Amino acid sequence: MNKKNIKKIANSFKSDLQKDLRRPQFKKFFYGELLKLQIAEEIVKLRQKRGLTQAGLAKRIKTTQAVVSRIETAQVYPSTDILQRICDKLEVGAKFEFCNVK
């Protein structure tokens, strides 16, 4: 696949996504999944930066590796309790803000 085809596919995807985001039910689902992915990405980056495995993080926050895996693969939202334990044990803070979505 060449760059021209990739660009064409990307533009088509962007156009289709913009149309789909006009549907309230799709928009709600899309941004909910996006939030889970953003949380998952931040936890993975932090865990890897600290040189921890999923099992190592799980042990520190007193949960199972399976729970960490489900969070990191955006299968579930982490509870505020889990987020707080991650922050406490890895000595970081968390920042949350609302933003407008188009």
Sequence and secondary structure as in RCSB ss.txt:
>XXXX:A:sequence
MNKKNIKKIANSFKSDLQKDLRRPQFKKFFYGELLKLQIAEEIVKLRQKRGLTQAGLAKRIKTTQAVVSRIETAQ
VYPSTDILQRICDKLEVGAKFEFCNVK
>XXXX:A:secstr
  HHHHHHHHHHHHHHHHHHTTSHHHHHHHHHHHHHHHHHHHHHHHHHHTT  HHHHHHHTTS HHHHHHHHTTS
S   HHHHHHHHHHHT           
